[in-house]
Amino acid sequence: MSAELPQGQPVRQDLTQAGIALVASRGEAAQAAAAMLRRRYTFAPENDARILVALGGDGFMLHTLHQMLDGGEARPVFGMNRGTVGFLMNEWQLDCLAERVENAKAVRIAPLTMRARTVHGDEWTHAAINEVSLLRETRQAAKIEVVVNGRVVLPELVADGVLVATPAGSTAYNFSARGPILPLSAPLLALTPIAPFRPRRWAGALLPDETRISFRVMEPTDRLVSAVADQFEVRDVEEVEIELDHERSLTLLFDPDQALDERIAAEQFAT
């Protein structure tokens, strides 16, 4: 793996015909990597691109994908890790970028749609690629009624919160909350409590990805709860509805030996 340019001034490889553009987070490591890549390659303008190369961490990858969901053109993204964890990214490498993109394995993921209504009567709709989570805002535990496809399945969950995760997001916050890791191809959603107090032994549920899940906050003005769709937060919610949006999909590109489905499977054996 090359981290610096070789001696002399190599000919820049033109990636404009392939429609490959470069985007980078504002982080120092990402900006330094972007400068090296631009000395080695000529990239297409972002607006004309068919494929994006994204430099940063998982947060920047989510930001890039959300821009597409929020009205931008959906294009495949080949990420390279210049952040912290980089679970959604490939390894950073200066060389052979065109070949890596051409030979990459495409992984399609569908986002969740969150519809939240607040105690003030405001309504918000936002997408989530990893998870939608409800979290208590104060020192008091949240009290939440859990409804699945219109049927109350848990009249009162007393906990720090609860979340719904996609297979792509099951190794993130969901796993930290002791939720299950879902294979990427599994048509399932993970419903996971966060630090449950009552019922203490309820560990969550696996639900078909056609399921519509609703959370009704009990005592919403006294036990304040926020709803977070990936990085987008709505405070003081009263009711939240969540379902998978099968009409939209996003494409991530991975080196064949580091594809997302294989990483998720490997996480089940991590120690």
C-alpha positions in Angstrom: 0.0 0.0 0.0 1.4 3.4 -1.0 0.9 6.3 1.4 3.0 8.9 -0.5 3.6 9.8 -4.1 6.7 8.2 -5.7 9.7 10.1 -6.8 9.1 12.4 -9.7 5.8 13.5 -11.1 3.7 10.6 -12.4 1.1 11.1 -15.1 -2.3 11.7 -13.5 -4.8 9.0 -14.4 -8.0 10.5 -15.8 -11.1 9.2 -14.1 -13.5 11.7 -15.8 -14.6 9.3 -18.5 -15.4 6.7 -15.9 -17.5 9.3 -14.1 -15.7 9.0 -10.8 -15.8 12.0 -8.5 -14.2 12.6 -5.1 -15.8 13.9 -1.9 -14.1 14.1 1.5 -15.0 15.0 5.1 -13.5 18.1 6.7 -11.3 16.0 8.9 -7.5 16.5 8.6 -6.8 12.9 7.6 -9.5 13.0 4.9 -8.4 16.3 3.5 -4.7 15.1 3.3 -5.8 11.9 1.6 -7.9 13.9 -0.9 -5.0 16.1 -1.8 -2.8 13.1 -2.5 -5.5 11.5 -4.7 -6.0 14.7 -6.7 -2.3 14.8 -7.4 -2.5 11.2 -8.7 -6.0 11.3 -10.5 -8.2 13.7 -12.4 -11.8 13.3 -11.1 -15.1 14.2 -12.7 -17.1 17.1 -11.2 -19.3 15.9 -8.5 -22.5 17.0 -10.3 -21.5 14.9 -13.4 -20.4 11.8 -11.5 -21.8 8.3 -11.9 -19.8 7.0 -8.9 -18.5 8.8 -5.8 -15.3 8.0 -3.9 -15.9 9.2 -0.3 -13.1 9.8 2.2 -13.8 9.9 5.9 -15.4 7.7 8.5 -18.8 6.1 8.9 -20.4 9.4 9.9 -19.3 11.0 6.6 -20.6 8.0 4.7 -24.0 8.3 6.3 -23.9 12.0 5.6 -23.2 11.3 1.9 -25.9 8.7 1.7 -28.4 11.0 3.4 -27.7 13.8 0.9 -28.9 11.4 -1.8 -32.0 10.4 0.2 -32.8 14.1 0.8 -33.2 14.9 -2.9 -29.8 14.2 -4.5 -29.2 11.6 -7.2 -28.6 8.1 -5.9 -25.1 7.0 -7.0 -22.9 4.1 -5.9 -20.4 5.1 -3.3 -16.9 3.6 -2.8 -15.7 4.8 0.7 -12.1 4.8 2.0 -11.6 5.0 5.7 -9.9 8.3 6.8 -12.0 8.4 10.0 -12.2 6.3 13.2 -14.1 3.0 12.8 -14.8 2.8 9.1 -17.1 -0.2 9.1 -18.9 1.1 6.0 -15.6 2.0 4.3 -12.8 0.2 2.5 -9.2 0.5 3.5 -7.3 3.6 2.5 -5.0 3.1 -0.5 -3.6 5.5 -3.0 -2.9 3.1 -5.8 -5.1 1.3 -8.3 -8.3 3.4 -7.5 -9.9 2.9 -10.9 -9.3 -0.9 -10.8 -10.7 -1.1 -7.2 -13.9 0.7 -8.2 -14.3 -1.4 -11.3 -13.9 -4.7 -9.5 -15.9 -3.6 -6.4 -18.8 -5.7 -5.1 -22.1 -3.7 -5.0 -24.2 -3.9 -1.9 -27.7 -2.5 -1.9 -29.3 -1.3 1.3 -32.8 0.1 2.0 -33.4 2.9 4.5 -36.0 3.2 7.3 -38.5 6.0 7.3 -39.3 7.7 10.6 -42.4 9.7 11.1 -42.4 11.6 14.4 -45.0 13.8 16.1 -44.0 16.0 19.0 -46.0 17.1 22.1 -46.1 20.5 20.4 -47.9 19.1 17.4 -45.0 19.3 15.0 -44.5 16.4 12.5 -41.2 15.3 11.1 -40.2 12.7 8.5 -36.7 11.5 8.1 -34.7 8.5 6.7 -32.4 6.3 8.7 -29.8 3.9 7.2 -28.6 2.4 10.5 -31.4 2.8 13.1 -34.1 4.9 14.6 -33.8 5.2 18.3 -35.9 6.7 21.1 -34.0 8.0 24.1 -35.0 9.5 27.4 -34.1 13.2 27.7 -34.0 13.5 31.5 -33.0 11.4 34.5 -36.4 9.8 34.5 -36.8 6.5 32.6 -38.9 6.6 29.5 -42.2 4.8 29.4 -43.1 3.6 25.9 -45.9 1.6 24.4 -44.8 -0.7 21.6 -47.2 -1.3 18.7 -46.5 -3.7 15.8 -48.8 -3.6 12.7 -51.4 -1.8 14.7 -51.4 -4.3 17.6 -50.1 -3.4 21.1 -47.3 -6.0 21.8 -45.8 -4.3 24.9 -48.1 -2.1 26.9 -45.3 -0.4 28.9 -41.6 -0.6 28.3 -39.7 1.2 31.1 -36.2 1.8 29.8 -33.6 4.4 28.7 -35.1 3.9 25.3 -35.7 1.5 22.4 -34.4 1.2 18.8 -35.2 -0.3 15.4 -32.2 -1.3 13.3 -31.7 -2.4 9.7 -29.3 -5.3 8.9 -26.7 -2.8 7.8 -27.0 -0.9 11.1 -27.3 -4.0 13.3 -23.6 -3.9 14.2 -23.7 -0.3 15.3 -25.8 1.1 18.2 -28.0 -2.0 18.1 -25.1 -4.3 18.9 -23.9 -2.0 21.6 -27.4 -2.3 23.2 -27.0 -6.1 23.1 -29.2 -6.4 20.0 -28.7 -9.2 17.4 -26.4 -9.0 14.4 -28.5 -9.5 11.3 -27.1 -10.9 8.0 -27.3 -8.2 5.3 -29.6 -10.4 3.2 -32.0 -11.2 6.0 -35.5 -9.6 5.5 -35.6 -8.6 9.1 -35.5 -5.6 11.5 -34.1 -5.7 15.0 -36.3 -4.2 17.8 -34.0 -3.7 20.7 -34.6 -2.2 24.2 -31.9 0.2 25.6 -31.2 -0.5 29.3 -34.6 -2.0 30.0 -35.9 -1.8 33.6 -39.3 -3.3 33.0 -39.9 -5.9 31.7 -36.3 -6.6 32.7 -35.9 -9.8 30.9 -37.3 -8.7 27.5 -34.4 -8.8 25.1 -36.2 -7.4 22.0 -37.6 -9.0 18.9 -36.8 -9.9 15.3 -39.5 -8.7 12.9 -40.1 -9.1 9.2 -38.9 -6.1 7.3 -42.5 -5.5 6.1 -43.5 -4.6 9.7 -44.8 -1.2 10.7 -43.6 -0.3 14.2 -45.0 2.4 16.3 -43.9 3.8 19.7 -46.3 5.8 21.9 -44.6 7.8 24.6 -46.5 7.6 27.9 -46.4 10.7 30.0 -44.7 12.5 27.1 -44.7 16.0 28.8 -43.2 14.7 32.0 -40.9 11.9 30.8 -39.4 13.6 27.7 -38.2 11.4 24.9 -36.3 12.2 21.7 -36.3 10.2 18.5 -33.1 10.0 16.5 -32.9 8.8 12.8 -29.1 8.1 12.4 -27.9 11.7 13.1 -31.2 13.6 12.9 -32.9 14.2 16.3 -36.4 15.2 17.0 -37.0 16.2 20.7 -40.1 15.9 22.9 -41.8 13.2 20.7 -45.2 11.8 21.5 -45.5 9.1 18.8 -43.1 7.6 16.3 -43.8 5.4 13.3 -41.1 3.4 11.6 -41.1 1.2 8.5 -38.6 0.1 5.9 -38.8 2.0 2.6 -38.6 -0.7 -0.1 -39.0 1.9 -2.8 -35.6 3.5 -2.3 -32.2 1.8 -2.2 -28.6 2.9 -1.9 -25.5 1.2 -3.3 -22.2 0.8 -1.5 -19.1 -0.5 -3.2 -16.6 -2.7 -1.5 -13.4 -4.5 -2.3 -14.4 -8.1 -2.9 -12.6 -9.5 0.1 -14.0 -6.8 2.4 -17.7 -6.6 1.4 -20.2 -5.5 3.9 -22.1 -8.7 4.1 -18.9 -10.6 5.0 -18.0 -8.1 7.6 -21.4 -8.3 9.3 -21.1 -12.1 9.3 -17.6 -11.9 10.8 -18.8 -9.6 13.6 -20.8 -12.6 15.0 -17.5 -14.3 15.9 -15.7 -11.2 17.1 -14.2 -11.6 20.6 
